């Protein structure tokens, strides 16, 4: 069995994923009402990564399951959080570690889950090839596993070739270049077909079937050879890969000819058998020569030579069959069993998502949009109710209702004001509001400081990036900070706008507080405080009339209306609809979510009846106010002439106290909401600042890596420049011989008579880049036509003479035109002479 090749692994770097991932999940999924704590899952994810990325280098079959599980978890997590929002500087080195020699990067650092997934997926393909290469190809189980893994590896590499650029959005390291991935995929596919050939041999399948498999294997190797010779690929791959692929490409056609010769022997077609055996021997030996492996399929060379001797003998003495020209041999059909396998939904068995509680990003976005729609609807309805109630209170306060109905004697505080005073005192009184208002500047400053610090970090990072860009010019080839921070800056502007709006709201609250400070102070002082502040109406109090009795009934309706509104407001705030399951089902069934239609329908069902109640309440208020106004006018007429100006002064004072109570209730609600707003904003801004901090740290890590690469390149360039200027030859040593050569034993180094000036470096017996001459195989077929820079090895004159004596070299090229059907369509588009020799 010929050797199979394993791909090199990309080398990862350890990185802290706990803090940035925790910050991102907290900022994206957590709210004050529904905090998300995934600290234990994040710790487990970190352990899984550290185990998986290094376990791959053990190259055991058991290592596959470990890296499979990490990839599945990574892929599942990528679907749930924005991959580019993860500010974790993932650093991976080029698998071939030759990027800097040819202009590419030795390593690449990107803060993206997509980049991490791409690198892990490449390492899965490389590890699969390594495990496949370690299998015993002489057992049924080893052959099956090797064929499966090589096909999976080819499928992964082909998938990466089509998706890598879109996933990472920057120029990749040479190993992840689409051309490189395409070449490696073709290589793995050819090796998979090769294993199927061995499996057919192991299963003792018919020779005709094996011949078809061999021809297809040669075609796969021809495609791999073409891809591996592209300039961007051949400079980084191992030096012996192309000779090996070239040798196998020829050898498998030789094997196909050998097995087809056995078919001819069974059909008593001795002449064709001899022709195919001659061709098989020629190509098998050429495969050995091209691959620099003298033992490549040597057992089949021996079998073919023995079969050829027997066939010639039988033909000479028995059959006397005419040996056809090779160009007239029937074409061997192809049979492809190997194919790139698609990437499965889950690589690992029994995969369990650590972050199962996090919904996919489309669902999360749909839920966020639904919550915005819901909040808009609820706030709109509540604001309408509150505005109507506030207007109602203002009208009643202007009419001194219901205090005017209760102030019958003019000597005691009306009961409604006593109740209002008790309510104000129970809520903390004037001092409570004063304390809450005094806290607003501190809350505001805290949020402003957080936002300023986040903005400072971004400006500092951008200034550093611009300075290095100015210093290194075009060599500083990373994405500019200004482009990456556009979203951050946009969010900062939005947060500034929110804070400015809050500042204006604080001013409105303070102005209203000062306007009603005196009245709220009297209410906070209790009944005596209010009684002492109220003017004495003089003679007579309020008379009990039909109008006053009607007004009392209407005041009861007002209280009922307010109670109903409190109930409606509570139901508006508490109404819930579980949209998570509905969005998940829509995503699973249709692959997308029509959030607008689904949210509108759900909100209509949940809040339709409440919205109708709000409309009815507003309509009832209009009717109620009209009746109150009419009854109050009648009561005023009935009381006209009683009390005089003192009565009017008392009415004004009662109105002020009633308005102060309403203002107190409103201000306390606003201040409570304002304090909650500032605290919630603090949590949001802290999460935002953490994201900015993670971004700046990731950029700092990327900057340090890039500066390290640039420094190494500059040092290497300086070293190369120094090598071009050899040092001046030192002067010859000055000494005077004191004796003959025979007395040289007294010298520190023995003098010797030089015979021939030795070469400083000996010529190796086999050059690292073999120099192939014109191929001795027919140009019509020429299976090595695409081996740019890989002509024959330099040979000693004796070897050249021996080669000239080989039988197949004597045949003219045109006699082999029948071979041109073997390599497959398009193969002749890469003639030997059009390729530049490898340096």
C-alpha positions in Angstrom: 0.0 0.0 0.0 1.3 3.5 -0.8 1.5 6.1 1.9 -1.3 8.7 2.4 -0.8 12.2 3.6 -2.2 14.1 6.6 -2.8 17.8 6.6 -1.0 20.0 9.2 -3.0 21.5 12.0 -3.5 25.2 12.7 -2.0 26.2 16.1 -4.3 28.1 18.4 -3.6 30.4 21.2 -5.2 30.5 24.7 -7.5 33.4 25.3 -10.0 34.4 28.0 -13.5 33.8 26.8 -15.3 34.0 30.1 -15.4 37.8 30.7 -16.1 39.0 27.2 -18.7 36.3 26.6 -20.4 37.0 30.0 -20.5 40.7 29.2 -22.0 40.1 25.8 -24.7 37.7 27.0 -25.6 40.0 29.9 -25.8 43.0 27.6 -27.8 41.2 24.9 -30.2 39.0 26.8 -30.4 40.3 30.4 -32.8 42.9 31.6 -33.5 44.3 35.1 -36.7 42.3 35.2 -35.3 39.2 33.7 -31.5 38.8 34.4 -29.7 36.0 32.6 -27.0 34.2 34.5 -24.9 31.9 32.3 -21.7 32.1 34.3 -21.4 28.3 34.9 -22.2 27.5 31.2 -19.5 30.1 30.1 -17.0 28.4 32.4 -17.8 25.0 30.9 -17.5 26.5 27.4 -14.1 27.8 28.3 -12.9 24.4 29.6 -14.3 22.8 26.5 -12.4 25.1 24.2 -9.1 24.7 26.0 -9.5 20.9 25.9 -10.6 20.7 22.3 -8.0 23.0 20.6 -5.0 21.2 22.1 -6.5 17.6 22.1 -6.5 17.7 18.3 -2.7 17.6 18.3 -2.8 14.1 19.8 -4.2 12.9 16.5 -6.1 10.0 18.0 -9.6 8.9 16.9 -10.8 9.8 20.4 -9.7 13.4 19.8 -12.2 13.8 17.1 -15.2 13.6 19.4 -13.7 16.3 21.7 -13.2 18.8 18.8 -16.5 17.8 17.3 -18.3 18.8 20.5 -16.6 22.1 20.7 -17.4 22.9 17.1 -21.1 22.0 17.6 -21.2 24.2 20.6 -19.5 27.0 18.8 -21.9 26.7 15.8 -24.9 26.6 18.1 -23.7 29.7 20.0 -22.9 31.6 16.8 -26.6 31.3 15.8 -27.7 32.9 19.1 -25.4 35.9 19.5 -24.0 38.3 16.9 -20.7 36.6 16.0 -18.9 39.9 15.3 -20.0 41.4 18.6 -17.9 38.9 20.5 -14.8 40.9 21.5 -12.5 37.9 22.0 -9.2 38.1 20.1 -9.0 34.7 18.6 -5.5 34.1 17.3 -4.6 31.2 15.0 -1.4 30.5 13.2 -1.0 29.4 9.6 -1.0 25.6 9.4 2.0 25.5 7.1 3.7 28.4 9.1 5.2 29.8 5.9 3.1 32.9 5.5 5.7 35.5 6.1 8.1 34.1 3.6 5.7 34.6 0.7 3.9 37.8 1.7 1.0 36.3 3.7 0.5 36.3 7.5 2.0 33.7 9.8 -0.9 34.3 12.2 -4.2 36.1 12.2 -6.2 37.6 15.1 -9.9 38.4 14.7 -12.5 39.0 17.3 -15.2 36.9 15.8 -16.9 33.6 16.6 -17.1 33.0 12.8 -13.3 33.1 12.5 -13.0 30.8 15.5 -15.5 28.4 13.9 -13.6 28.5 10.5 -10.3 27.6 12.2 -11.8 24.9 14.3 -13.5 23.5 11.2 -10.2 23.4 9.3 -8.6 21.6 12.2 -11.4 19.0 12.1 -10.5 18.4 8.5 -6.8 18.2 9.3 -7.4 15.9 12.2 -9.7 13.6 10.1 -6.9 13.3 7.6 -4.4 12.5 10.3 -6.6 9.8 11.9 -7.3 8.4 8.4 -3.6 8.3 7.6 -2.9 6.4 10.8 -5.4 3.6 10.0 -4.3 0.2 8.9 -5.2 -0.2 5.3 -4.9 -3.9 5.6 -8.0 -4.3 7.7 -11.6 -3.9 6.8 -12.4 -1.5 9.7 -9.3 0.6 8.9 -10.2 0.9 5.3 -13.8 1.9 6.0 -12.8 4.6 8.5 -10.1 6.0 6.4 -12.4 6.3 3.4 -15.1 8.0 5.5 -12.7 10.5 7.1 -10.9 11.4 3.9 -14.3 12.1 2.3 -15.4 14.2 5.3 -12.2 16.1 5.2 -12.6 16.8 1.5 -16.2 18.0 2.1 -15.2 20.3 5.0 -12.4 21.9 2.9 -14.7 22.4 0.0 -17.2 24.1 2.2 -14.6 26.4 3.7 -13.4 27.3 0.2 -16.8 28.6 -0.6 -17.5 30.4 2.7 -14.2 31.5 4.4 -14.0 35.0 2.9 -17.6 35.8 3.7 -17.2 34.4 7.3 -14.1 36.4 8.3 -14.3 39.5 6.0 -10.6 40.0 5.8 -7.7 38.4 3.9 -7.0 35.0 5.5 -3.7 33.3 6.2 -2.4 31.3 3.3 -3.8 28.0 4.6 -7.3 29.4 4.4 -7.0 30.9 1.0 -9.8 29.6 -1.2 -7.3 28.3 -3.8 -5.4 26.4 -1.0 -8.5 24.9 0.4 -9.7 23.8 -3.1 -6.3 22.1 -3.7 -6.3 20.4 -0.3 -9.9 19.2 -0.8 -9.0 17.7 -4.2 -6.0 16.0 -2.5 -8.1 14.5 0.2 -10.7 13.3 -2.3 -8.1 11.6 -4.4 -6.8 9.8 -1.3 -10.3 8.7 -0.4 -10.7 7.2 -3.9 -7.3 5.5 -3.4 -8.6 3.9 -0.2 -11.6 2.7 -2.1 -9.2 1.0 -4.5 -7.5 -0.7 -1.6 -10.9 -1.7 -0.2 -11.8 -3.3 -3.6 -8.5 -5.2 -3.6 -9.1 -6.3 0.0 -12.6 -7.5 -0.9 -11.3 -9.4 -3.9 -13.7 -7.6 -6.2 -13.6 -8.2 -10.0 -10.5 -6.9 -11.8 -12.7 -4.9 -14.2 -14.2 -3.0 -11.2 -10.8 -2.3 -9.7 -9.5 -1.0 -13.0 -12.4 1.5 -13.2 -11.7 2.6 -9.7 -8.0 3.1 -10.5 -8.7 5.2 -13.6 -11.0 7.5 -11.5 -8.3 7.7 -8.8 -5.8 8.8 -11.4 -8.2 11.5 -12.6 -8.7 12.8 -9.0 -4.9 12.9 -8.6 -4.6 14.8 -11.9 -7.0 17.5 -10.6 -5.2 17.6 -7.3 -1.9 18.0 -9.1 -3.3 20.8 -11.1 -4.5 22.7 -8.0 -1.4 22.1 -5.9 0.8 23.6 -8.6 -0.8 27.1 -8.5 1.7 29.6 -7.3 -0.2 30.6 -4.2 -0.4 26.9 -3.1 2.8 25.2 -4.1 4.9 27.8 -2.2 3.4 26.8 1.1 2.8 23.0 0.9 5.3 20.3 1.7 7.9 19.9 -0.9 7.3 16.2 -1.5 3.5 16.5 -2.0 3.6 17.3 -5.7 6.1 14.6 -6.7 4.0 12.1 -4.6 0.7 13.2 -6.3 2.4 13.1 -9.7 3.7 9.6 -9.0 0.4 8.3 -7.9 -1.4 9.9 -10.9 0.8 7.8 -13.2 0.9 4.7 -11.0 -2.9 4.4 -10.8 -3.2 4.4 -14.5 -0.5 1.6 -14.5 -2.6 -0.3 -11.9 -5.7 0.1 -14.1 -3.8 -1.3 -17.0 -2.5 -4.2 -14.9 -6.0 -5.2 -13.6 -7.5 -4.7 -17.1 -4.8 -7.1 -18.4 -6.2 -9.8 -16.1 -9.6 -9.2 -17.6 -8.1 -9.7 -21.0 -6.3 -12.9 -19.9 -9.7 -14.3 -18.8 -11.1 -13.4 -22.2 -8.2 -15.1 -24.0 -7.2 -11.7 -25.5 -3.5 -12.4 -25.1 -2.3 -9.6 -27.5 -4.3 -6.9 -25.6 -3.1 -8.4 -22.3 0.5 -8.0 -23.4 0.0 -4.4 -24.5 -1.7 -3.4 -21.3 1.0 -5.1 -19.2 3.7 -3.3 -21.1 2.0 0.0 -20.5 1.3 -0.9 -16.8 5.0 -1.6 -16.2 6.1 1.6 -17.9 3.6 3.8 -15.9 4.3 2.1 -12.6 8.0 2.7 -12.9 7.4 6.2 -14.0 5.3 6.7 -10.9 8.2 5.5 -8.8 10.6 7.9 -10.5 8.3 10.9 -10.3 7.5 10.3 -6.6 11.2 9.5 -5.7 9.8 6.4 -4.0 11.4 3.3 -5.5 9.0 1.0 -3.6 5.8 2.7 -4.8 3.6 -0.3 -5.9 6.8 -2.3 -6.4 4.9 -5.5 -5.7 2.6 -4.7 -8.7 5.6 -4.0 -10.8 6.9 -7.4 -10.0 3.5 -9.0 -10.6 3.2 -7.2 -14.0 6.7 -8.2 -15.1 6.0 -11.8 -14.2 2.7 -11.8 -15.9 4.2 -10.2 -19.0 6.9 -12.9 -19.2 4.2 -15.6 -18.9 2.0 -14.0 -21.5 4.8 -13.5 -24.0 5.8 -17.1 -23.5 2.2 -18.4 -24.0 1.8 -16.1 -27.0 5.0 -17.2 -28.6 4.3 -20.9 -28.3 0.5 -21.2 -28.3 -1.6 -18.2 -29.3 0.5 -16.2 -31.7 -1.9 -13.3 -31.1 -1.1 -10.0 -32.6 0.0 -7.4 -30.0 -2.1 -4.2 -30.8 -0.6 -0.7 -30.7 -1.3 1.0 -27.4 -3.3 3.8 -29.1 -5.8 1.2 -30.3 -6.5 -0.2 -26.8 -10.1 0.2 -25.6 -10.7 2.9 -23.1 -11.2 1.8 -19.5 -14.3 3.3 -18.0 -14.2 5.3 -14.8 -16.0 4.6 -11.5 -16.0 7.2 -8.8 -16.9 6.1 -5.3 -15.3 8.9 -3.3 -17.1 12.2 -3.0 -16.9 15.2 -0.7 -19.3 14.6 2.2 -21.5 17.5 3.3 -21.1 18.9 6.7 -23.6 17.4 9.2 -25.9 19.4 11.4 -24.0 18.0 14.4 -20.6 16.3 14.3 -20.7 14.9 17.8 -23.0 12.2 19.1 -25.6 13.2 21.7 -24.8 16.9 21.5 -26.2 19.0 24.3 -26.2 22.8 24.0 -24.8 24.6 27.0 -26.8 27.7 26.0 -30.1 26.0 25.3 -31.9 28.8 27.2 -30.6 31.4 24.7 -32.9 31.6 21.7 -31.5 31.9 18.1 -30.6 35.4 17.1 -33.6 35.8 14.6 -35.9 34.8 17.5 -34.1 37.2 19.9 -34.4 40.0 17.4 -38.1 39.2 16.9 -38.7 39.2 20.6 -36.9 42.5 21.0 -39.0 44.0 18.2 -42.2 42.6 19.8 -41.3 44.1 23.2 -40.8 47.5 21.5 -44.2 47.3 19.9 -45.7 46.1 23.2 -44.1 48.9 25.2 -45.2 51.5 22.7 -48.8 50.3 22.9 -48.9 50.0 26.6 -47.2 53.4 27.2 -49.5 55.0 24.7 -52.7 53.7 26.4 -51.4 54.5 29.9 -50.3 58.0 28.9 -53.8 58.6 27.5 -55.3 57.5 30.8 -52.9 59.5 32.9 -53.3 62.6 30.8 -57.0 62.4 31.0 -56.9 61.9 34.8 -54.5 64.8 35.2 -56.8 67.0 33.2 -59.8 65.8 35.3 -57.9 66.6 38.5 -57.0 70.0 37.2 -60.6 70.8 36.3 -61.8 69.6 39.8 -59.1 71.6 41.5 -60.1 74.7 39.6 -63.7 74.2 40.8 -62.5 73.5 44.4 -64.2 70.1 44.2 -64.9 68.1 46.3 -63.6 70.4 49.1 -66.3 73.0 48.3 -69.0 70.4 49.0 -67.4 69.4 52.4 -66.7 72.9 53.7 -70.2 73.5 55.1 -69.2 75.1 58.3 -66.1 76.9 57.1 -64.4 76.1 60.4 -62.9 72.7 59.8 -60.7 71.2 57.1 -62.8 69.3 54.5 -62.7 65.6 54.8 -61.3 65.1 51.3 -58.3 67.3 52.2 -57.8 65.3 55.4 -57.6 62.1 53.4 -55.2 63.8 51.0 -53.0 64.9 53.8 -53.0 61.4 55.3 -52.0 60.0 51.9 -49.2 62.5 51.4 -47.8 61.8 54.9 -48.0 58.0 54.3 -46.0 58.4 51.1 -43.2 60.2 53.0 -44.3 63.8 52.8 -42.4 66.8 51.5 -39.0 65.5 52.8 -39.4 62.3 50.8 -39.8 64.2 47.5 -37.0 66.6 48.4 -34.7 63.6 49.0 -35.6 61.9 45.8 -35.1 65.1 43.8 -31.7 65.7 45.4 -30.6 62.2 44.2 -31.2 63.0 40.6 -28.0 64.9 39.9 -25.9 62.0 41.4 -27.7 59.5 39.3 -27.3 61.6 36.2 -23.6 62.2 36.8 -23.0 58.5 37.3 -24.4 57.7 33.9 -22.7 60.6 32.2 -19.3 59.5 33.7 -19.8 55.9 32.4 -20.7 57.2 28.9 -17.7 59.6 28.9 -15.3 56.8 29.9 -16.6 54.6 27.1 -16.2 57.4 24.6 -12.7 58.2 25.9 -11.6 54.6 25.4 -12.8 54.6 21.8 -11.1 57.9 21.1 -7.9 56.7 22.6 -7.9 53.4 20.7 -8.7 55.2 17.4 -5.9 57.8 18.0 -3.4 54.9 18.6 -4.6 53.2 15.4 -4.3 56.4 13.4 -0.8 57.1 14.7 0.4 53.6 13.8 -1.2 53.9 10.4 0.7 57.1 9.9 3.9 55.4 11.0 3.7 52.2 9.0 1.7 53.5 6.1 0.3 50.6 3.8 2.0 48.0 6.0 -0.6 48.7 8.7 -3.2 46.7 6.9 -5.9 46.1 9.5 -9.4 47.5 9.4 -9.4 51.2 10.6 -10.9 51.8 14.0 -13.2 54.5 12.6 -14.9 51.9 10.5 -15.2 49.3 13.3 -16.5 51.9 15.8 -19.4 53.3 13.8 -22.0 51.4 15.7 -20.4 52.3 19.0 -20.4 56.0 18.2 -24.0 55.8 17.0 -25.0 54.2 20.3 -23.1 56.9 22.2 -25.0 59.6 20.3 -28.3 57.8 21.1 -27.4 57.5 24.8 -26.4 61.2 24.9 -29.8 62.1 23.4 -31.5 59.9 26.1 -29.5 61.6 28.9 -30.4 65.1 27.5 -34.1 64.2 27.4 -33.8 63.0 31.0 -32.1 66.3 32.0 -35.1 68.2 30.6 -37.5 65.9 32.4 -35.6 66.5 35.7 -36.1 70.3 35.2 -39.8 69.9 34.6 -40.1 67.9 37.8 -38.1 70.5 39.8 -40.2 73.4 38.5 -43.4 71.6 39.4 -42.1 70.7 42.8 -41.2 74.3 43.6 -44.6 75.5 42.3 -46.4 73.3 44.8 -43.8 73.2 47.6 -45.9 75.3 50.0 -49.1 73.2 49.5 -47.3 69.9 49.8 -45.6 71.2 53.0 -49.1 72.0 54.5 -50.4 68.6 53.5 -47.3 67.0 55.1 -48.0 69.0 58.4 -51.4 67.4 58.9 -54.8 68.7 59.8 -53.7 71.5 62.2 -51.2 72.8 59.7 -53.9 73.1 57.0 -56.5 74.5 59.4 -54.2 77.3 60.5 -53.4 78.2 56.9 -57.0 78.4 55.7 -58.8 81.8 55.8 -62.0 82.0 57.9 -64.9 82.4 55.6 -66.8 84.6 58.0 -70.5 84.1 58.5 -72.1 81.0 57.1 -70.8 78.0 55.3 -71.8 76.1 52.3 -75.5 75.3 52.0 -76.9 71.9 51.2 -78.8 72.3 47.9 -80.0 70.0 45.1 -76.9 71.1 43.0 -74.5 70.2 45.8 -76.1 66.8 46.3 -75.8 66.1 42.6 -72.2 67.2 42.7 -71.5 64.7 45.5 -72.9 61.9 43.4 -70.8 63.0 40.5 -67.7 63.1 42.7 -68.4 59.4 43.6 -68.5 58.7 39.9 -65.2 60.4 39.5 -63.6 58.2 42.2 -65.1 55.2 40.5 -63.7 56.3 37.2 -60.2 56.8 38.7 -60.4 53.3 40.3 -61.3 51.7 37.1 -58.4 53.5 35.4 -56.0 52.2 38.0 -57.3 48.7 37.3 -56.9 49.1 33.5 -53.4 50.5 33.9 -52.5 47.5 36.1 -53.9 45.1 33.5 -52.0 46.9 30.7 -48.8 46.4 32.6 -49.3 42.8 33.6 -50.8 41.4 30.3 -48.3 38.9 28.8 -48.1 36.9 25.6 -45.5 34.1 25.2 -44.1 34.9 21.8 -40.9 32.9 22.2 -42.5 29.6 21.3 -44.5 31.1 18.5 -41.4 32.6 17.0 -39.4 29.4 17.4 -42.1 27.4 15.7 -42.2 29.9 12.8 -38.4 29.8 12.4 -38.5 26.0 12.5 -41.4 25.6 10.0 -40.7 28.4 7.6 -37.0 29.2 8.1 -37.9 32.9 8.9 -40.1 35.0 11.1 -42.7 37.5 10.0 -42.4 39.5 13.2 -44.6 42.4 12.1 -47.6 40.4 11.3 -47.3 37.9 14.2 -46.7 40.7 16.7 -49.6 42.8 15.5 -52.0 39.8 15.7 -50.8 38.9 19.2 -51.0 42.4 20.5 -54.5 42.8 19.1 -55.6 39.6 21.0 -53.9 40.6 24.3 -54.7 44.3 24.4 -57.7 44.8 22.1 -60.3 44.7 25.0 -58.2 46.9 27.2 -57.8 49.5 24.4 -61.6 49.5 24.1 -61.9 50.1 27.8 -59.5 53.1 27.5 -61.6 54.6 24.8 -64.8 54.1 26.8 -63.2 55.7 29.9 -62.1 58.8 28.0 -65.6 59.1 26.5 -67.3 58.8 29.9 -65.0 61.5 31.3 -66.1 64.0 28.7 -69.8 63.4 29.6 -69.0 63.5 33.3 -67.1 66.8 33.2 -70.0 68.4 31.3 -72.4 67.4 34.0 -70.0 68.5 36.8 -69.5 71.9 35.2 -73.3 72.3 34.9 -74.0 71.3 38.5 -71.2 73.4 39.8 -72.6 76.5 38.1 -75.9 75.9 39.8 -74.3 75.5 43.2 -72.4 78.7 42.7 -75.6 80.5 41.9 -77.2 79.1 45.0 -74.3 80.3 47.2 -74.0 83.7 45.6 -73.8 86.5 48.2 -72.6 84.3 51.1 -69.2 84.7 52.5 -67.9 87.5 50.4 -64.2 87.9 49.6 -63.1 85.8 52.6 -65.0 82.9 51.2 -63.3 83.3 47.8 -59.9 83.4 49.6 -60.7 80.2 51.4 -61.8 78.5 48.2 -58.5 79.5 46.6 -56.6 78.0 49.5 -58.5 74.8 49.3 -57.9 74.6 45.6 -54.1 75.0 46.2 -54.1 72.2 48.7 -56.0 69.9 46.4 -53.7 70.7 43.5 -50.7 70.2 45.7 -51.9 66.7 46.5 -52.4 65.8 42.9 -48.9 67.3 42.1 -47.4 65.2 44.9 -48.8 61.9 43.6 -47.7 62.8 40.1 -44.2 63.8 41.1 -43.7 60.8 43.3 -44.7 58.5 40.4 -42.4 60.4 38.0 -39.5 60.4 40.5 -39.9 56.7 41.1 -39.9 56.1 37.4 -37.0 58.4 37.0 -34.9 56.7 39.6 -35.7 53.3 38.0 -34.8 54.8 34.6 -31.4 56.0 35.8 -30.6 52.7 37.5 -31.7 50.8 34.4 -29.7 53.1 32.2 -26.6 52.6 34.4 -26.9 48.8 33.9 -27.2 49.4 30.1 -24.3 51.8 30.0 -22.1 49.5 32.2 -22.8 46.6 29.7 -22.0 49.0 26.9 -18.8 50.1 28.5 -17.8 46.5 29.0 -18.3 45.8 25.3 -16.2 48.8 24.5 -13.6 47.7 26.9 -13.6 44.2 25.4 -13.3 45.7 21.9 -10.4 47.9 22.9 -8.6 45.0 24.5 -9.2 42.8 21.4 -7.8 45.6 19.2 -4.9 46.1 21.6 -4.1 42.3 21.3 -4.4 42.5 17.5 -2.2 45.6 17.4 0.5 43.9 19.4 0.4 40.9 17.1 0.6 43.0 14.0 3.4 45.1 15.4 5.3 41.9 16.3 4.9 40.7 12.8 6.0 44.0 11.3 9.0 44.1 13.7 10.0 40.6 12.7 9.7 41.5 9.0 11.8 44.6 9.4 14.4 42.7 11.3 14.4 40.0 8.6 14.7 42.6 5.9 17.6 44.3 7.7 19.3 40.9 8.2 18.9 40.1 4.5 20.3 43.5 3.6 23.3 42.9 5.8 23.9 39.5 4.2 24.2 41.2 0.8 27.2 43.2 1.9 29.8 40.6 2.8 32.5 41.7 5.3 35.9 42.7 4.0 38.4 39.9 3.7 40.7 39.9 6.8 44.4 40.4 6.1 46.5 37.2 5.9 48.2 36.2 9.1 51.7 37.5 9.5 54.1 34.9 10.8 57.6 33.7 10.1 58.1 29.9 9.8 60.8 28.8 12.2 61.1 25.3 11.1 60.2 22.8 8.5 56.9 21.3 8.0 58.0 18.3 10.0 58.1 20.5 13.1 54.5 21.4 12.8 53.6 19.4 15.8 54.6 22.4 17.9 51.9 24.6 16.2 48.4 24.9 17.7 46.9 23.4 14.5 48.7 20.8 12.4 49.6 22.0 8.9 48.4 19.9 6.0 49.1 20.0 2.4 45.8 20.8 0.6 45.1 18.5 -2.3 41.9 20.0 -3.6 40.0 23.1 -2.4 36.9 21.7 -0.6 33.4 23.0 -1.5 31.8 24.7 1.5 28.6 22.8 1.1 28.4 19.3 -0.4 25.9 18.6 -3.2 23.2 16.4 -1.8 22.5 13.2 -3.6 18.9 14.2 -4.2 18.1 17.9 -4.7 15.2 19.3 -2.6 13.5 20.5 -5.8 14.0 17.7 -8.4 14.8 18.9 -11.9 12.8 16.7 -14.3 13.8 16.7 -17.9 11.4 16.2 -20.8 9.0 13.4 -19.9 9.8 10.0 -21.5 6.1 9.2 -21.5 4.0 10.1 -24.6 3.1 13.7 -25.0 -0.4 12.7 -26.1 -1.0 11.4 -22.6 1.7 13.0 -20.5 0.3 12.5 -17.0 2.9 14.9 -15.6 2.1 17.7 -17.9 1.0 20.0 -15.0 4.0 19.4 -12.8 5.5 22.9 -13.1 9.0 22.9 -11.9 9.2 19.2 -11.2 11.1 17.6 -14.1 13.4 14.6 -13.7 15.9 14.3 -11.0 19.5 15.1 -12.0 21.0 11.8 -13.0 24.6 10.6 -13.2 25.8 9.7 -16.7 25.5 6.0 -16.0 21.9 6.4 -14.9 21.1 8.4 -18.1 22.6 5.7 -20.2 20.6 3.1 -18.4 17.5 5.1 -18.9 18.1 5.3 -22.6 18.3 1.5 -22.7 14.8 1.1 -21.2 12.3 -0.3 -23.8 9.5 2.3 -23.4 11.8 5.2 -24.1 12.3 4.0 -27.6 8.7 4.3 -28.7 7.8 7.6 -30.5 5.4 9.9 -28.6 2.6 9.7 -31.2 2.2 6.0 -30.6 0.7 6.7 -27.2 -2.1 9.1 -28.2 -4.7 6.6 -26.9 -3.6 7.6 -23.3 -5.0 11.1 -23.6 -8.5 9.8 -22.6 -7.2 8.6 -19.2 -6.4 11.8 -17.4 -9.9 13.2 -17.9 -11.4 16.2 -19.6 -9.5 19.5 -19.5 -6.3 18.0 -18.4 -4.5 18.9 -21.6 -5.3 22.5 -20.9 -2.2 22.6 -18.7 0.7 21.8 -21.1 4.1 21.2 -19.5 5.9 24.0 -21.4 3.5 26.7 -20.2 4.4 26.4 -16.6 7.2 28.3 -14.9 9.8 26.1 -13.3 9.7 26.1 -9.5 12.4 28.3 -7.9 
